[in-house]
Amino acid sequence: MRIRSTLLLAFTLASAPLAAQEPERPSLPRGADTNDWEAYFEAGEARFIQFPREATAAFYWASRLDPTRAEPIFARWASFFAVDDGTFESYLREEEFVMRRSATIANDSLLTRAYYRNPFVHRGLEVGLFVRLGRRLAWDGATNAFVNYGQGEFQRAAAQFGRLVRANPERNVRLRHYRALALVGAQEPDSAAAEIQELLQALRSRDESSVQRMYESKALWEYSLGMLYERQNRPADAAAAYERALVEDLAMYPAHAGLGRLAIAAKDTTAALSHLSQAVEAAPGDAVIHYDYGNALLQARRPEEALAAYRRALELEPYWALPYVRVGQMHDMLGRGAEALVAYREYLSRAPRNQAETITRVQQRIAALGG
């Protein structure tokens, strides 16, 4: 059975609506940090197989506490199918009655959102779905390699995918993507980037050598390459990949966000504002983009506008702690001590314990303001 290439899905994320009704926060083990996304994520993992509905709630709260993380967003996608194995089996076969369901389409928007956060997010829970199907799947070499990847055997999985690609480079070209996933897990980003480059070259060669019924955009692959380079501290290569992604698809707003982050790091305020304003326009419902835009406005010394951007981020994600620090800092800069105190205290009520350094700085500032 072939592994479905989910990265080819394209959904509009210009607005990411919140759930109509929030699930209750699930209980956590004694001593767990209820402000920490990882605590809920781990709770969801523990309940994924036997209690998938409870896992869904845990993953939901993990994604709300830190919307920058791809893991809980991807986990929400996976837990949708954990509730119903039959739906996942039909989904893998791309059966029309499942693919057209509004619930399936909405769930796949989570998948795309996760890939926009991190195209190399670990997909172990998806592997769990494969294992649950057991003998209902026609297991092949690719499926076995994917299971090894999901179980953390990254080097073994990379070798297996490599053998499959070499055995039939044209038919198995998309397995280069899965090999790149395994290589990222094995902490070999250079090799992972080489796989994505080979994949892009092969896809472009197909475009040139044959008449395609439908053009396949390479935007998400270029964006993936840009993120790999950005994490390797190769800003020039990252920027070039993000630019190519936008040439492929002007709607690829995460590439604008990536270029904006690079520009902030380079202190190129004009470029940062240009790219992030375009990202905000394309994705008005993405709190992380508003936060990044606020950072660009702060660098441009426009605190009132930065404050508005941070506030918008909090309107979208009120459980996310860090924007409250920025809101407090903007009020501080503008001489509004009382408003700054409110924001700083809101941060402290939401801050996970692993942000100890920031917590200390905020407590010191509260004391200095007389709070």
C-alpha positions as CSV (number, residue, x, y, z in Angstrom):
1,M,0.0,0.0,0.0
2,R,1.4,3.3,-0.9
3,I,1.9,6.1,1.6
4,R,-0.3,9.0,0.8
5,S,1.8,12.2,0.1
6,T,0.0,14.6,2.3
7,L,2.3,17.4,1.6
8,L,0.6,17.9,-1.7
9,L,-2.6,19.0,-0.1
10,A,-3.4,22.7,-0.5
11,F,-5.9,24.4,1.6
12,T,-6.7,28.0,2.2
13,L,-5.6,29.1,5.7
14,A,-6.2,32.8,5.3
15,S,-8.4,32.5,8.4
16,A,-8.0,29.8,11.0
17,P,-11.3,29.8,13.0
18,L,-11.2,28.5,16.5
19,A,-13.3,25.5,17.5
20,A,-16.9,26.3,18.0
21,Q,-16.8,24.9,21.5
22,E,-13.7,24.4,23.5
23,P,-13.2,20.9,25.1
24,E,-12.6,20.7,28.8
25,R,-9.0,20.6,29.8
26,P,-8.1,17.0,30.6
27,S,-6.6,16.1,33.9
28,L,-2.8,15.9,34.1
29,P,-0.5,14.0,36.4
30,R,0.2,15.6,39.8
31,G,2.9,18.2,39.5
32,A,2.5,18.7,35.8
33,D,2.6,22.3,34.5
34,T,-0.8,23.2,33.3
35,N,0.6,26.1,31.4
36,D,3.0,24.0,29.4
37,W,1.9,22.7,26.0
38,E,4.2,19.7,26.3
39,A,2.3,18.5,29.4
40,Y,-0.9,18.3,27.5
41,F,0.8,16.8,24.4
42,E,2.3,14.0,26.5
43,A,-1.1,13.4,28.0
44,G,-2.6,13.1,24.5
45,E,0.1,10.7,23.4
46,A,-0.6,8.5,26.4
47,R,-4.3,8.4,25.6
48,F,-4.1,8.2,21.8
49,I,-4.7,4.5,21.3
50,Q,-7.2,3.7,24.0
51,F,-8.9,7.0,24.6
52,P,-8.7,9.0,21.4
53,R,-11.4,11.5,22.2
54,E,-9.6,12.5,25.4
55,A,-6.4,12.7,23.4
56,T,-8.1,15.1,21.0
57,A,-8.9,17.4,23.9
58,A,-5.3,17.2,25.2
59,F,-3.8,18.0,21.8
60,Y,-6.3,20.9,21.4
61,W,-5.1,22.5,24.6
62,A,-1.4,21.9,23.7
63,S,-2.0,23.7,20.4
64,R,-3.7,26.7,22.1
65,L,-1.0,27.1,24.8
66,D,1.8,27.5,22.2
67,P,0.5,28.0,18.6
68,T,4.0,28.2,17.3
69,R,4.4,24.4,17.7
70,A,3.5,22.0,14.8
71,E,3.4,18.9,16.9
72,P,0.0,19.4,18.7
73,I,-1.6,20.7,15.5
74,F,-0.5,17.6,13.6
75,A,-1.6,15.4,16.5
76,R,-5.1,17.0,16.3
77,W,-5.2,15.9,12.7
78,A,-4.2,12.3,13.6
79,S,-6.6,12.0,16.5
80,F,-9.5,12.7,14.2
81,F,-8.8,9.4,12.5
82,A,-7.9,7.6,15.8
83,V,-11.6,7.9,16.7
84,D,-12.6,5.9,13.5
85,D,-10.1,3.5,11.9
86,G,-12.5,3.0,9.0
87,T,-12.4,6.6,8.0
88,F,-8.6,6.6,8.0
89,E,-8.6,3.5,5.7
90,S,-10.9,5.2,3.3
91,Y,-8.9,8.4,3.5
92,L,-5.7,6.5,2.6
93,R,-7.6,5.2,-0.5
94,E,-8.8,8.7,-1.2
95,E,-12.4,7.5,-1.5
96,E,-14.5,10.4,-2.7
97,F,-17.3,10.1,-0.1
98,V,-14.7,10.6,2.7
99,M,-12.6,13.3,0.9
100,R,-15.7,15.4,0.2
101,R,-16.9,15.5,3.8
102,S,-16.7,18.9,5.4
103,A,-15.2,17.4,8.6
104,T,-12.4,15.7,6.5
105,I,-11.7,19.0,4.7
106,A,-11.5,20.9,8.0
107,N,-9.3,18.3,9.5
108,D,-6.9,18.5,6.5
109,S,-6.7,22.2,7.1
110,L,-5.0,21.3,10.4
111,L,-2.5,19.2,8.5
112,T,-1.6,22.0,6.2
113,R,-1.3,24.4,9.2
114,A,1.0,22.0,10.9
115,Y,3.2,21.8,7.8
116,Y,3.3,25.5,7.6
117,R,4.7,25.6,11.1
118,N,7.2,22.8,10.5
119,P,7.2,20.7,7.3
120,F,9.4,18.2,9.1
121,V,7.1,17.7,12.1
122,H,7.5,14.2,13.5
123,R,4.7,12.0,12.3
124,G,4.8,9.2,14.8
125,L,1.1,9.4,15.6
126,E,0.3,8.9,11.9
127,V,2.4,5.8,12.1
128,G,0.3,4.8,15.1
129,L,-2.8,5.0,12.8
130,F,-1.1,2.6,10.3
131,V,-0.3,0.1,13.1
132,R,-3.9,0.2,14.3
133,L,-5.0,-0.9,10.8
134,G,-2.7,-3.9,11.0
135,R,-3.6,-6.6,8.4
136,R,-6.1,-4.4,6.8
137,L,-3.1,-2.7,5.1
138,A,-1.1,-4.3,2.3
139,W,2.3,-3.8,3.9
140,D,5.2,-3.0,1.6
141,G,8.7,-1.7,2.0
142,A,7.7,1.9,2.1
143,T,5.1,1.2,4.9
144,N,7.6,-0.7,6.9
145,A,10.2,2.1,6.5
146,F,7.6,4.6,7.6
147,V,6.8,2.6,10.7
148,N,10.5,2.5,11.6
149,Y,10.6,6.3,11.2
150,G,7.6,6.7,13.5
151,Q,9.2,4.5,16.1
152,G,12.4,6.7,16.1
153,E,14.6,4.4,14.1
154,F,15.6,7.2,11.9
155,Q,18.8,5.9,10.4
156,R,17.2,2.5,9.6
157,A,14.2,4.2,8.0
158,A,16.5,6.6,5.9
159,A,18.5,3.6,4.7
160,Q,15.2,1.7,3.7
161,F,13.8,4.7,1.9
162,G,17.1,5.2,0.1
163,R,17.1,1.6,-1.2
164,L,13.6,2.0,-2.5
165,V,14.5,5.2,-4.3
166,R,17.6,3.7,-5.9
167,A,15.6,0.6,-7.0
168,N,13.2,2.7,-9.0
169,P,14.1,6.4,-8.9
170,E,11.2,7.5,-11.1
171,R,8.3,5.6,-9.5
172,N,9.6,6.1,-5.9
173,V,10.7,9.7,-6.3
174,R,8.3,11.0,-3.6
175,L,9.9,8.7,-1.1
176,R,12.7,11.2,-1.1
177,H,10.4,13.3,1.0
178,Y,10.0,10.5,3.6
179,R,13.8,9.9,3.5
180,A,14.2,13.6,4.3
181,L,11.9,13.3,7.3
182,A,14.0,10.4,8.6
183,L,17.2,12.3,8.0
184,V,15.9,15.3,10.0
185,G,15.0,12.9,12.8
186,A,18.6,11.6,12.6
187,Q,19.9,15.2,12.8
188,E,21.4,15.2,9.3
189,P,19.9,18.4,7.9
190,D,22.4,18.6,5.0
191,S,21.4,15.2,3.8
192,A,17.7,16.0,4.2
193,A,18.2,19.2,2.2
194,A,19.9,17.2,-0.6
195,E,16.9,14.9,-0.7
196,I,14.4,17.7,-1.1
197,Q,16.7,19.2,-3.8
198,E,16.7,15.9,-5.7
199,L,12.9,15.7,-5.4
200,L,12.5,19.2,-6.7
201,Q,14.8,18.5,-9.6
202,A,12.9,15.3,-10.5
203,L,9.6,17.0,-10.4
204,R,10.8,19.9,-12.6
205,S,12.3,17.4,-15.0
206,R,8.8,15.8,-15.3
207,D,7.3,19.1,-16.0
208,E,9.8,19.7,-18.8
209,S,9.7,16.3,-20.4
210,S,6.0,15.6,-20.6
211,V,2.7,17.3,-20.9
212,Q,1.1,17.4,-17.5
213,R,-2.7,17.3,-17.1
214,M,-2.3,19.7,-14.1
215,Y,0.7,21.7,-13.1
216,E,2.0,20.7,-9.6
217,S,3.3,23.6,-7.6
218,K,6.7,23.1,-5.9
219,A,6.0,25.9,-3.4
220,L,5.7,23.7,-0.3
221,W,8.9,21.8,-1.2
222,E,10.8,25.1,-1.6
223,Y,9.4,26.4,1.6
224,S,10.5,23.2,3.3
225,L,14.0,23.7,2.0
226,G,14.0,27.3,3.2
227,M,13.1,26.2,6.7
228,L,15.9,23.6,6.7
229,Y,18.4,26.3,5.7
230,E,17.1,28.8,8.2
231,R,17.6,26.3,11.0
232,Q,21.1,25.7,9.8
233,N,21.8,29.4,10.1
234,R,22.2,29.8,6.3
235,P,20.2,32.9,5.8
236,A,21.1,33.6,2.1
237,D,20.2,30.0,1.1
238,A,17.0,30.2,3.2
239,A,15.9,33.5,1.6
240,A,16.6,32.1,-1.9
241,A,14.4,29.1,-1.2
242,Y,11.6,31.2,0.3
243,E,11.7,33.5,-2.8
244,R,11.4,30.5,-5.1
245,A,8.4,29.3,-3.1
246,L,6.7,32.6,-3.7
247,V,7.6,32.4,-7.4
248,E,5.8,29.1,-7.4
249,D,2.8,30.4,-5.4
250,L,2.3,33.9,-4.3
251,A,-0.2,32.7,-1.8
252,M,2.5,30.8,0.2
253,Y,2.3,33.3,3.1
254,P,4.6,31.3,5.4
255,A,7.4,32.0,2.9
256,H,6.7,35.8,3.4
257,A,6.9,35.2,7.1
258,G,10.2,33.4,6.8
259,L,11.6,36.2,4.7
260,G,10.3,38.6,7.4
261,R,12.1,36.7,10.2
262,L,15.3,36.7,8.2
263,A,15.0,40.4,7.6
264,I,14.4,41.1,11.3
265,A,17.6,39.2,12.1
266,A,19.5,41.2,9.5
267,K,18.0,44.4,10.9
268,D,16.5,45.2,7.5
269,T,13.3,46.8,8.9
270,T,11.9,47.8,5.5
271,A,12.0,44.3,4.1
272,A,10.7,42.8,7.3
273,L,7.7,45.1,7.3
274,S,7.0,44.4,3.7
275,H,7.0,40.7,3.9
276,L,5.2,40.4,7.2
277,S,2.5,42.9,6.2
278,Q,1.8,40.7,3.2
279,A,1.8,37.6,5.4
280,V,-0.7,39.2,7.8
281,E,-2.9,40.2,4.8
282,A,-2.9,36.7,3.5
283,A,-3.5,35.0,6.9
284,P,-5.4,37.4,9.2
285,G,-6.4,34.5,11.4
286,D,-2.8,33.4,12.2
287,A,-1.8,34.7,15.6
288,V,1.9,33.8,15.1
289,I,2.1,35.9,12.0
290,H,0.6,38.9,13.9
291,Y,3.2,38.4,16.6
292,D,6.0,38.3,14.1
293,Y,4.6,41.4,12.5
294,G,4.6,43.1,15.9
295,N,8.3,42.3,16.2
296,A,9.0,44.0,12.9
297,L,7.0,47.1,14.0
298,L,8.9,47.1,17.2
299,Q,12.2,47.1,15.4
300,A,10.9,50.0,13.3
301,R,10.2,51.9,16.5
302,R,6.4,52.0,16.0
303,P,5.2,50.8,19.4
304,E,1.6,51.8,19.0
305,E,1.3,49.7,15.8
306,A,3.3,46.9,17.4
307,L,0.9,47.0,20.4
308,A,-2.0,46.5,18.0
309,A,-0.4,43.6,16.3
310,Y,0.4,41.9,19.6
311,R,-3.1,42.5,20.9
312,R,-4.5,40.9,17.7
313,A,-2.3,37.9,18.3
314,L,-3.9,37.6,21.8
315,E,-7.4,38.0,20.5
316,L,-6.8,35.0,18.4
317,E,-4.8,33.0,21.0
318,P,-5.6,34.3,24.5
319,Y,-3.9,31.4,26.2
320,W,-0.5,32.0,24.6
321,A,1.8,33.6,27.2
322,L,4.5,35.4,25.4
323,P,2.5,38.1,23.6
324,Y,1.4,39.4,27.0
325,V,5.1,40.2,27.7
326,R,5.2,42.2,24.5
327,V,2.0,44.0,25.3
328,G,3.5,45.0,28.6
329,Q,6.7,46.2,27.0
330,M,4.8,48.3,24.6
331,H,2.8,50.0,27.3
332,D,6.1,50.4,29.2
333,M,7.7,52.2,26.3
334,L,4.7,54.4,25.9
335,G,4.7,55.4,29.6
336,R,1.6,53.5,30.6
337,G,2.7,51.8,33.8
338,A,-0.7,50.6,35.0
339,E,-1.5,49.0,31.7
340,A,2.0,47.4,31.6
341,L,1.4,45.9,35.0
342,V,-1.9,44.3,33.9
343,A,-0.2,42.7,30.9
344,Y,2.8,41.5,32.9
345,R,0.5,39.9,35.5
346,E,-1.5,38.2,32.7
347,Y,1.7,36.8,31.5
348,L,2.7,35.4,34.9
349,S,-0.6,33.7,35.2
350,R,-0.1,31.8,31.9
351,A,3.7,31.4,31.8
352,P,5.0,27.8,31.8
353,R,7.7,27.0,34.3
354,N,10.3,26.4,31.6
355,Q,10.3,30.2,30.8
356,A,12.0,30.9,34.1
357,E,14.3,33.6,32.7
358,T,11.5,35.6,31.2
359,I,9.4,35.1,34.4
360,T,12.2,36.5,36.5
361,R,12.6,39.6,34.2
362,V,8.9,40.2,34.3
363,Q,8.8,39.9,38.1
364,Q,11.6,42.4,38.3
365,R,9.9,44.8,36.1
366,I,6.6,44.5,38.1
367,A,8.6,45.3,41.2
368,A,10.2,48.3,39.5
369,L,6.8,49.6,38.5
370,G,5.6,49.4,42.1
371,G,3.3,46.4,41.5
